[in-house]
Amino acid sequence: MAESASEGGLSFHPMDQFMIKPLLGEYGEPVQWYTITNLTLWMALAVLCVVGLFIFGTRGRAIVPGRGQSVAELAYGFVYKMVEDVTGKDAVRYFPYIFTVFLFILFANFLALIPTSFSTTSHIGVTAVLGFGVFFAVTILGFVKNGPSFLGLFWVSSAPLALRPVLAVIEIISYFVRPVSHSIRLAGNIMAGHAVLKVFAGFAAITAIAPVSVLAITAIYGLEVLVAFIQAYVFTILTCVYLKDALHPHH
C-alpha cells in the first residue's frame, strides 16, 4: 500500500508481499527448516486443492460428469495430450510426474491471486526445486535409457564437421542453463505481476487518480489470471521438451 512519507510524498513497498514470515511466534525470528511459514502454508493449500479436485471432486464419477469431474477430466486430458504430442507415446509412463508438477504450479499461481494470500511460485527457492528436479530427473533418465550415447544430444551430427565442436560447447552450456532459466522464468513472471498490482493498489489511495488506478488493477488482474495458467503451461511443456531430449537424444 501507499503510505505518507515524512517529506510529504508517497512511498511504495511492493516487495513486502513476498517476505516469508513465521505463522507462529514474532516476525523477525530466525526461520529454521522446521518453521511453519506463510510459504509452507500456501504450498500446503495448493497440494490440498489438487487432492480435493481429484479425490473429492471425482468421488461420484458418472457418465455425465459434474463440475468437479469435468474440470479434473479436462486437466487430465489437456496434459496427457501435451505429453503425447510433444514427447511421444513412449513418454506417457512419465505422465503422472509431469501432471503433478503442472497441477501444483497451476493451483499455487491461482491461489496467489486471492487478496491477502501469498505467492509461493514467486520465490526462486520454490521454482528452483521444481526446475532442478526436472533437470536431474531427465538427465539421470537419459543416461539410464541411452547410456553413453546420451551424450549424442550435444553432438550436432547434421552440422558441418568443422562447426560440430563449437556447437557442442554451445549445446553443453545451454543444457546446464536449462534449470536456471526454467526456474527464473516462472518466479520472475509471477513476482513482476504481483509487484505491479501492489504498486497500482498503492496509487488507488490517491483520490485524484483512484478511478484510473482501479481500472488498471482490474486489467492487470485479468492479465495475471492468464499469466497464472500460461506459466504453468510453459513450465510443463518445457519439461516435456527436456524429457524428449532424454528419451531421444540424437539430433
Backbone bond lengths (Angstrom), bond angles and torsions (degrees), N, CA, C in turn:
res aa  C-N    CA-C-N  psi(-1)  N-CA   C-N-CA  omega(-1)  CA-C   N-CA-C  phi
1 M - - - 1.444 - - 1.510 109.93 -
2 A 1.296 115.92 169.64 1.449 120.88 177.29 1.512 108.51 -96.46
3 E 1.299 115.69 141.04 1.445 119.72 177.08 1.512 108.58 -139.32
4 S 1.322 115.78 151.45 1.455 119.85 -175.25 1.507 110.35 -69.58
5 A 1.312 115.43 135.23 1.451 120.98 175.55 1.507 109.05 -94.70
6 S 1.323 115.70 163.53 1.450 120.45 -176.90 1.515 111.66 -64.18
7 E 1.339 118.30 -23.98 1.453 121.29 179.91 1.522 111.74 -82.31
8 G 1.322 117.05 -2.24 1.458 119.60 -179.68 1.508 112.85 94.68
9 G 1.341 118.56 -1.74 1.450 121.85 178.94 1.514 110.92 -94.23
10 L 1.307 115.05 -161.62 1.455 121.70 179.64 1.512 109.46 -121.42
11 S 1.302 116.45 139.51 1.457 119.43 175.86 1.517 108.22 -121.55
12 F 1.331 115.57 135.21 1.452 121.90 -178.00 1.523 109.49 -109.07
13 H 1.301 114.73 145.25 1.467 120.10 178.16 1.526 108.67 -129.29
14 P 1.324 117.14 66.23 1.467 119.54 -175.62 1.523 113.85 -68.74
15 M 1.337 117.77 -16.34 1.459 119.73 -176.89 1.527 112.73 -91.78
16 D 1.338 116.92 -6.83 1.469 119.24 -179.83 1.521 111.75 -62.41
17 Q 1.321 116.49 -28.69 1.462 120.20 -177.37 1.527 112.95 -66.33
18 F 1.327 117.51 -15.93 1.462 121.13 -178.38 1.527 112.93 -96.62
19 M 1.323 117.27 3.20 1.464 120.83 -178.25 1.519 110.51 -73.58
20 I 1.318 116.52 133.13 1.461 121.85 178.85 1.525 108.69 -85.66
21 K 1.331 115.93 125.39 1.460 121.46 -175.82 1.526 109.78 -127.58
22 P 1.317 117.86 141.58 1.471 119.49 175.99 1.516 110.61 -70.34
23 L 1.319 116.38 141.33 1.462 119.88 178.23 1.513 111.64 -75.00
24 L 1.320 116.13 -29.91 1.457 121.41 179.54 1.515 108.60 -114.96
25 G 1.308 117.15 139.76 1.454 120.10 -179.38 1.516 111.28 94.02
26 E 1.304 115.33 -177.32 1.450 122.03 -176.70 1.525 111.14 -86.52
27 Y 1.348 115.29 146.58 1.452 119.72 175.34 1.524 109.09 -67.89
28 G 1.307 116.51 138.01 1.454 121.64 -178.17 1.518 112.65 106.23
29 E 1.342 116.20 -14.42 1.456 119.23 176.32 1.533 109.78 -69.08
30 P 1.326 117.71 148.16 1.475 119.61 179.53 1.525 111.02 -58.93
31 V 1.319 115.30 136.21 1.465 121.18 178.67 1.521 108.37 -93.18
32 Q 1.311 116.87 114.60 1.457 123.10 179.27 1.531 109.42 -93.42
33 W 1.322 115.31 173.31 1.460 118.82 -178.30 1.529 111.67 -65.13
34 Y 1.334 116.97 -23.87 1.458 120.60 -178.41 1.531 112.48 -97.31
35 T 1.311 118.48 -0.43 1.463 121.64 -178.12 1.532 110.58 -71.52
36 I 1.313 115.56 131.31 1.466 120.69 176.02 1.521 107.64 -84.15
37 T 1.320 116.37 117.61 1.460 121.77 -176.81 1.522 110.89 -118.33
38 N 1.333 115.09 176.26 1.462 119.14 174.26 1.528 111.42 -62.10
39 L 1.323 116.56 -29.58 1.467 120.59 177.70 1.526 111.20 -65.64
40 T 1.335 116.29 -49.39 1.464 119.26 -179.29 1.526 111.31 -66.86
41 L 1.326 116.91 -33.27 1.463 120.08 179.14 1.523 110.90 -62.35
42 W 1.330 117.44 -47.94 1.468 120.05 -176.46 1.517 112.31 -76.58
43 M 1.325 117.95 -25.42 1.462 119.72 170.79 1.525 110.15 -66.74
44 A 1.343 116.04 -41.53 1.463 120.07 178.63 1.525 110.61 -65.09
45 L 1.332 117.01 -37.25 1.459 120.01 178.39 1.527 111.27 -65.69
46 A 1.344 116.81 -36.27 1.463 120.12 176.91 1.529 110.55 -62.90
47 V 1.327 115.90 -42.45 1.465 120.49 178.45 1.525 110.31 -64.35
48 L 1.329 116.44 -42.54 1.465 120.13 179.46 1.519 111.70 -63.97
49 C 1.333 117.18 -34.57 1.473 120.22 177.07 1.524 111.02 -64.81
50 V 1.327 116.11 -40.80 1.472 119.84 177.62 1.525 109.86 -63.34
51 V 1.327 115.59 -46.98 1.469 120.12 179.47 1.527 110.15 -61.84
52 G 1.320 116.44 -43.20 1.458 120.00 -179.27 1.512 112.78 -62.25
53 L 1.336 116.67 -40.68 1.458 120.38 -179.28 1.519 111.93 -66.75
54 F 1.333 117.10 -43.88 1.469 119.61 -171.40 1.524 113.92 -94.56
55 I 1.297 117.71 -11.35 1.468 118.69 175.12 1.517 110.37 -105.99
56 F 1.312 116.51 -55.46 1.462 119.40 -177.74 1.532 111.47 -80.89
57 G 1.345 116.30 -33.94 1.458 118.67 -179.79 1.513 114.27 -69.94
58 T 1.340 116.40 -24.49 1.469 120.20 -179.27 1.529 111.98 -113.02
59 R 1.321 116.77 14.71 1.466 119.65 -176.61 1.519 111.71 -63.49
60 G 1.336 117.14 -40.24 1.456 119.81 178.90 1.519 110.67 -98.24
61 R 1.332 116.75 63.34 1.464 120.77 -175.81 1.528 110.62 -61.85
62 A 1.332 113.87 137.56 1.463 119.28 -177.23 1.522 108.99 -145.43
63 I 1.340 115.71 160.72 1.461 120.90 177.79 1.528 109.82 -62.92
64 V 1.321 115.67 -40.98 1.469 120.73 172.88 1.519 106.66 -97.69
65 P 1.339 117.73 101.11 1.472 120.14 -170.37 1.516 112.39 -72.56
66 G 1.342 114.18 150.38 1.450 119.95 171.76 1.522 109.83 -81.27
67 R 1.333 116.18 -172.78 1.455 119.47 -176.14 1.529 111.96 -65.42
68 G 1.331 116.80 -45.21 1.461 119.94 -179.76 1.519 111.86 -62.49
69 Q 1.324 116.23 -45.28 1.459 120.26 179.47 1.524 110.81 -65.46
70 S 1.323 117.89 -36.74 1.467 121.27 179.59 1.518 111.50 -64.05
71 V 1.334 116.85 -43.44 1.462 120.90 179.08 1.520 110.28 -64.76
72 A 1.346 116.32 -43.46 1.464 120.54 -179.46 1.528 110.82 -63.24
73 E 1.322 116.87 -44.24 1.463 120.40 -179.94 1.524 111.70 -67.30
74 L 1.318 117.03 -37.26 1.460 120.97 178.12 1.524 111.20 -63.83
75 A 1.323 116.18 -45.18 1.463 120.25 178.79 1.525 110.86 -64.41
76 Y 1.327 115.79 -43.39 1.473 120.65 179.80 1.524 110.85 -60.49
77 G 1.328 116.25 -49.86 1.464 120.00 -178.68 1.519 112.66 -65.01
78 F 1.333 116.65 -36.75 1.467 121.27 -179.13 1.530 110.82 -62.68
79 V 1.320 116.76 -49.44 1.469 120.10 -177.57 1.526 110.91 -73.70
80 Y 1.317 117.47 -37.42 1.468 120.47 178.13 1.527 110.83 -59.71
81 K 1.339 116.02 -44.88 1.463 120.31 178.79 1.524 110.81 -64.41
82 M 1.331 117.04 -37.58 1.453 121.11 178.18 1.526 111.00 -61.91
83 V 1.320 116.52 -47.35 1.464 120.70 -179.95 1.520 110.66 -62.37
84 E 1.314 116.47 -44.04 1.460 121.19 -178.00 1.522 111.46 -66.05
85 D 1.326 117.77 -42.30 1.463 121.66 -176.67 1.529 112.13 -72.79
86 V 1.325 116.93 -41.75 1.468 120.87 -174.55 1.521 111.73 -82.31
87 T 1.312 116.69 -43.11 1.466 120.96 -170.52 1.513 113.39 -102.53
88 G 1.314 118.03 -27.01 1.458 121.09 -178.19 1.516 111.79 108.71
89 K 1.317 115.11 162.06 1.460 119.68 -176.78 1.524 113.01 -66.44
90 D 1.340 116.70 -25.61 1.463 118.65 179.39 1.520 112.31 -71.58
91 A 1.342 118.15 -9.65 1.463 121.41 179.65 1.516 112.38 -96.37
92 V 1.332 117.07 -1.60 1.462 120.28 -177.33 1.530 110.95 -62.13
93 R 1.315 117.59 -26.83 1.465 119.95 179.16 1.528 112.41 -63.37
94 Y 1.330 116.87 -20.75 1.468 120.92 179.41 1.527 111.30 -96.96
95 F 1.322 116.21 7.10 1.455 121.11 -179.59 1.531 113.70 -57.37
96 P 1.347 120.52 -41.52 1.476 119.11 -178.34 1.529 113.45 -56.81
97 Y 1.339 116.66 -40.36 1.469 119.46 179.44 1.525 110.88 -65.66
98 I 1.332 116.45 -46.81 1.466 120.91 -178.62 1.526 110.36 -64.64
99 F 1.312 116.77 -40.59 1.460 121.18 -179.60 1.531 110.88 -65.01
100 T 1.325 116.56 -39.65 1.464 120.70 178.88 1.523 111.30 -63.92
101 V 1.327 116.57 -43.89 1.465 120.64 178.32 1.523 110.49 -61.68
102 F 1.331 116.92 -44.68 1.455 121.21 179.92 1.528 111.25 -59.84
103 L 1.323 116.95 -47.49 1.462 120.40 -177.10 1.518 111.75 -65.92
104 F 1.335 117.08 -40.20 1.461 119.51 -179.70 1.529 110.49 -62.68
105 I 1.326 116.77 -47.75 1.471 120.27 -179.58 1.524 110.34 -64.20
106 L 1.327 116.83 -42.08 1.459 120.70 -178.46 1.524 111.39 -61.05
107 F 1.324 116.84 -49.52 1.459 119.79 -178.55 1.520 111.70 -69.78
108 A 1.325 117.55 -36.55 1.463 120.08 177.20 1.523 110.65 -62.84
109 N 1.331 116.86 -40.69 1.461 120.88 179.11 1.527 111.95 -66.20
110 F 1.319 116.30 -42.69 1.465 118.97 -177.85 1.527 112.08 -73.80
111 L 1.318 117.25 -35.87 1.464 119.37 176.53 1.520 111.23 -63.08
112 A 1.330 116.85 -31.89 1.461 121.08 -179.76 1.521 112.23 -67.63
113 L 1.332 117.92 -14.89 1.458 121.44 179.17 1.524 112.64 -85.41
114 I 1.327 116.96 -6.18 1.459 120.69 175.79 1.532 108.42 -74.54
115 P 1.338 118.98 131.03 1.469 120.01 178.97 1.527 112.08 -55.07
116 T 1.322 116.07 139.05 1.480 126.71 -178.79 1.532 112.69 69.14
117 S 1.334 117.94 8.80 1.462 119.83 177.38 1.527 110.10 -81.41
118 F 1.323 115.94 -172.08 1.467 121.04 -178.86 1.517 108.81 -129.63
119 S 1.318 116.06 134.89 1.467 121.25 -177.39 1.527 109.92 -91.31
120 T 1.322 116.63 103.24 1.460 120.60 -178.02 1.528 112.46 -73.55
121 T 1.332 116.47 -36.39 1.468 119.41 -176.43 1.526 112.84 -80.52
122 S 1.330 117.40 2.42 1.463 119.85 172.39 1.523 111.38 -84.22
123 H 1.319 117.22 -6.40 1.460 122.07 -178.53 1.525 110.15 -98.25
124 I 1.310 115.41 125.28 1.457 121.05 -177.78 1.522 111.31 -62.74
125 G 1.346 116.57 -26.44 1.465 119.23 178.00 1.518 112.04 -62.99
126 V 1.330 116.97 -35.36 1.472 121.71 178.78 1.518 110.58 -76.79
127 T 1.327 116.03 -49.53 1.463 119.19 -176.91 1.532 111.84 -69.20
128 A 1.338 117.08 -28.45 1.466 119.62 177.71 1.525 110.73 -67.42
129 V 1.324 117.18 -38.54 1.470 120.02 176.30 1.525 110.22 -61.16
130 L 1.341 116.11 -42.25 1.461 119.83 178.48 1.528 110.96 -67.55
131 G 1.339 117.05 -45.37 1.459 120.87 -177.55 1.515 112.91 -66.77
132 F 1.330 116.62 -47.12 1.467 119.28 179.48 1.523 111.34 -71.80
133 G 1.325 116.64 -27.71 1.466 119.20 174.65 1.517 111.35 -61.83
134 V 1.332 116.12 -44.07 1.462 121.21 176.58 1.527 110.10 -64.62
135 F 1.324 116.51 -43.75 1.468 121.14 -177.60 1.529 111.48 -59.75
136 F 1.322 116.53 -51.22 1.465 119.70 -178.74 1.525 111.38 -67.08
137 A 1.327 116.63 -37.12 1.469 119.81 -179.50 1.521 111.22 -63.31
138 V 1.337 117.25 -48.19 1.462 119.25 -177.38 1.526 111.51 -72.30
139 T 1.332 117.90 -31.40 1.472 120.05 178.34 1.516 110.71 -67.82
140 I 1.324 116.28 -47.54 1.469 120.02 178.13 1.524 110.19 -61.85
141 L 1.337 116.11 -43.22 1.463 120.26 178.91 1.520 110.81 -61.85
142 G 1.329 117.11 -39.26 1.455 120.66 -179.89 1.517 112.09 -61.14
143 F 1.327 117.17 -43.29 1.471 120.19 178.90 1.528 111.70 -72.36
144 V 1.338 116.61 -36.24 1.467 119.47 178.88 1.527 110.80 -65.31
145 K 1.331 116.82 -42.35 1.462 121.26 -176.71 1.535 113.00 -77.93
146 N 1.332 116.31 -35.12 1.463 119.37 -171.22 1.523 114.61 -116.88
147 G 1.345 117.31 -12.45 1.458 119.23 -177.12 1.524 111.05 66.04
148 P 1.316 118.14 -148.95 1.473 121.02 -179.66 1.520 113.56 -60.85
149 S 1.328 117.69 -21.94 1.463 119.26 -179.77 1.524 112.33 -67.74
150 F 1.319 116.69 -10.90 1.465 119.68 175.13 1.527 111.16 -61.91
151 L 1.345 116.07 -26.96 1.459 120.39 178.32 1.528 111.88 -65.90
152 G 1.331 116.62 -13.77 1.457 120.24 175.37 1.519 112.77 -62.85
153 L 1.343 116.35 -15.11 1.455 120.80 175.75 1.523 111.37 -59.79
154 F 1.342 115.71 -30.25 1.465 120.15 -176.39 1.527 113.18 -93.70
155 W 1.315 116.15 -3.84 1.469 119.82 -176.75 1.525 108.37 -109.12
156 V 1.315 116.62 106.58 1.465 121.90 -176.69 1.530 108.44 -83.06
157 S 1.311 116.26 90.89 1.463 121.07 -174.36 1.529 112.50 -69.77
158 S 1.313 117.67 -19.17 1.463 120.03 -179.81 1.528 112.60 -80.97
159 A 1.345 117.22 -11.26 1.466 120.82 -179.21 1.524 110.13 -85.53
160 P 1.329 117.58 161.23 1.473 120.20 174.37 1.518 110.93 -57.48
161 L 1.324 115.95 145.45 1.461 120.93 -174.13 1.524 112.54 -56.85
162 A 1.325 117.75 -38.39 1.466 120.82 -177.86 1.527 112.00 -65.76
163 L 1.331 116.84 -27.42 1.460 120.45 -177.67 1.522 113.38 -89.97
164 R 1.316 117.19 -14.24 1.463 119.57 -173.72 1.524 114.09 -61.06
165 P 1.351 120.22 -42.73 1.477 118.73 177.73 1.525 112.63 -61.70
166 V 1.332 116.54 -40.29 1.465 119.82 179.51 1.532 110.19 -65.11
167 L 1.323 115.39 -44.83 1.458 119.55 179.30 1.527 111.24 -65.31
168 A 1.323 116.75 -32.68 1.471 120.28 178.22 1.525 110.79 -63.10
169 V 1.335 116.47 -42.47 1.472 120.21 177.84 1.528 110.34 -63.02
170 I 1.332 116.10 -43.32 1.464 120.27 179.38 1.528 110.47 -63.53
171 E 1.332 116.73 -41.48 1.464 120.77 179.79 1.527 111.41 -64.27
172 I 1.329 116.84 -39.94 1.465 120.54 179.68 1.523 110.32 -65.29
173 I 1.334 116.64 -44.97 1.468 120.02 179.24 1.524 110.80 -62.15
174 S 1.329 116.05 -46.06 1.469 119.36 -178.86 1.530 111.22 -65.18
175 Y 1.333 117.24 -31.81 1.456 120.37 179.24 1.523 111.09 -66.25
176 F 1.332 116.31 -44.05 1.464 119.26 -177.85 1.526 112.55 -78.82
177 V 1.318 117.35 -13.38 1.466 120.63 174.20 1.533 110.68 -82.37
178 R 1.310 116.58 -17.24 1.461 121.21 -175.90 1.531 113.75 -50.87
179 P 1.336 119.51 -52.96 1.472 117.77 -176.61 1.516 113.16 -64.43
180 V 1.338 116.89 -30.09 1.468 120.38 178.89 1.525 110.01 -68.67
181 S 1.335 116.75 -50.84 1.464 120.04 179.76 1.527 111.07 -66.06
182 H 1.326 116.22 -34.35 1.458 121.71 -179.47 1.529 110.58 -61.30
183 S 1.314 116.06 -42.19 1.458 120.82 -176.82 1.526 112.38 -84.27
184 I 1.330 117.88 -39.70 1.465 120.92 -178.41 1.528 110.97 -67.91
185 R 1.324 116.64 -36.46 1.478 120.09 -179.95 1.525 110.63 -57.79
186 L 1.320 116.41 -47.30 1.461 120.68 -178.66 1.520 111.28 -67.18
187 A 1.322 117.07 -50.82 1.464 120.54 -177.39 1.520 111.44 -63.79
188 G 1.327 117.30 -42.09 1.456 121.01 -177.66 1.508 112.94 -64.52
189 N 1.322 117.46 -43.48 1.465 120.30 -179.18 1.521 112.14 -67.56
190 I 1.323 116.81 -40.91 1.465 119.44 179.81 1.523 110.51 -68.80
191 M 1.322 117.24 -43.83 1.468 120.35 -179.80 1.525 111.55 -63.12
192 A 1.317 116.67 -43.62 1.471 120.10 -178.23 1.520 111.23 -60.84
193 G 1.317 116.88 -44.76 1.457 120.33 -178.78 1.513 112.64 -63.21
194 H 1.324 117.24 -43.59 1.460 120.72 -179.52 1.524 111.73 -70.02
195 A 1.321 116.87 -33.78 1.462 119.98 177.25 1.528 111.00 -65.55
196 V 1.334 116.58 -41.58 1.467 120.41 178.54 1.526 110.35 -64.89
197 L 1.319 117.52 -40.56 1.458 120.57 176.84 1.524 111.21 -59.35
198 K 1.331 116.11 -42.35 1.467 120.04 -179.63 1.522 111.24 -66.21
199 V 1.310 117.80 -37.26 1.468 121.09 179.11 1.529 110.21 -63.55
200 F 1.341 116.97 -47.75 1.461 119.49 179.83 1.526 111.52 -67.56
201 A 1.328 117.11 -30.74 1.461 119.84 175.12 1.522 110.15 -64.81
202 G 1.325 116.86 -34.96 1.451 120.37 176.48 1.515 111.84 -66.58
203 F 1.329 117.37 -40.55 1.463 120.89 178.39 1.526 111.97 -67.49
204 A 1.344 116.75 -22.59 1.464 119.65 -179.89 1.517 112.14 -64.68
205 A 1.347 117.10 -17.71 1.462 120.63 178.29 1.525 112.49 -75.75
206 I 1.327 117.11 -13.36 1.466 121.20 178.79 1.526 108.08 -89.69
207 T 1.312 116.83 116.26 1.468 121.76 -172.47 1.526 112.57 -56.89
208 A 1.313 117.26 -39.51 1.458 120.80 -173.69 1.521 112.87 -64.58
209 I 1.309 116.76 -34.35 1.465 119.62 -176.57 1.523 112.52 -114.79
210 A 1.339 116.79 11.13 1.468 120.61 -177.66 1.522 112.96 -57.91
211 P 1.356 120.34 -44.86 1.480 119.22 179.95 1.520 113.12 -60.66
212 V 1.331 116.30 -41.88 1.463 120.27 178.71 1.519 110.32 -65.05
213 S 1.334 115.95 -40.85 1.461 120.45 -179.86 1.520 111.77 -64.30
214 V 1.337 116.31 -40.21 1.465 120.10 179.53 1.531 110.61 -64.88
215 L 1.320 116.33 -41.37 1.465 120.03 177.17 1.526 110.87 -62.84
216 A 1.337 116.19 -40.93 1.463 120.41 178.86 1.529 110.69 -65.00
217 I 1.325 116.58 -41.21 1.465 120.39 178.58 1.529 110.40 -61.43
218 T 1.346 116.08 -42.89 1.467 120.38 179.79 1.520 111.30 -61.77
219 A 1.339 115.67 -44.35 1.468 119.89 -179.45 1.527 111.13 -66.04
220 I 1.330 116.51 -43.93 1.468 120.10 -178.83 1.525 110.69 -68.09
221 Y 1.328 116.24 -37.18 1.464 119.19 178.38 1.532 110.47 -62.63
222 G 1.336 115.82 -42.88 1.460 118.82 175.80 1.518 112.05 -60.51
223 L 1.328 115.77 -39.54 1.468 119.83 177.07 1.511 111.19 -65.25
224 E 1.333 116.67 -38.59 1.464 120.79 -179.40 1.529 111.94 -67.21
225 V 1.326 116.87 -31.54 1.473 119.69 174.21 1.520 109.77 -61.22
226 L 1.332 115.29 -43.03 1.463 120.21 177.90 1.528 110.59 -66.82
227 V 1.324 117.17 -42.89 1.463 121.44 -179.36 1.532 110.67 -62.95
228 A 1.336 116.94 -37.68 1.464 120.64 179.97 1.524 111.36 -57.32
229 F 1.336 115.87 -41.25 1.462 119.52 178.14 1.530 111.15 -75.73
230 I 1.329 116.55 -44.52 1.466 120.24 -175.92 1.523 111.34 -60.80
231 Q 1.330 117.33 -41.39 1.466 119.82 -178.74 1.527 111.77 -66.52
232 A 1.329 116.96 -36.96 1.471 119.48 174.40 1.522 110.33 -65.03
233 Y 1.325 116.14 -40.41 1.470 121.45 178.97 1.528 111.00 -65.37
234 V 1.335 117.39 -45.98 1.467 121.22 -179.02 1.525 110.63 -62.67
235 F 1.334 117.04 -44.85 1.465 119.97 178.91 1.522 110.59 -59.51
236 T 1.323 116.26 -41.70 1.461 120.87 -177.03 1.520 111.87 -70.91
237 I 1.323 117.54 -43.25 1.462 119.21 -177.40 1.529 110.46 -69.64
238 L 1.336 117.94 -32.90 1.470 119.82 174.38 1.527 110.52 -66.73
239 T 1.325 116.37 -36.50 1.472 119.51 175.26 1.518 110.32 -60.44
240 C 1.331 116.82 -40.40 1.460 120.84 178.00 1.528 111.20 -64.82
241 V 1.331 116.50 -40.02 1.468 120.39 178.86 1.526 110.15 -63.95
242 Y 1.331 116.93 -43.96 1.465 120.16 179.48 1.530 110.75 -65.74
243 L 1.327 116.80 -36.35 1.460 120.46 177.81 1.533 109.87 -66.03
244 K 1.305 116.85 -38.58 1.458 120.06 177.80 1.515 111.13 -61.37
245 D 1.335 117.33 -40.73 1.465 121.05 176.83 1.526 111.40 -62.36
246 A 1.333 116.12 -36.06 1.471 119.41 -179.84 1.519 111.44 -69.95
247 L 1.310 116.76 -37.17 1.470 120.56 -178.41 1.524 112.78 -82.84
248 H 1.333 116.49 -30.58 1.466 121.34 -178.31 1.527 108.45 -133.29
249 P 1.329 118.10 76.33 1.461 120.93 -170.27 1.530 114.90 -77.55
250 H 1.301 119.18 -14.82 1.460 120.38 -173.52 1.525 110.56 -81.64
251 H 1.292 115.80 132.45 1.468 122.05 178.88 1.537 109.35 -71.70
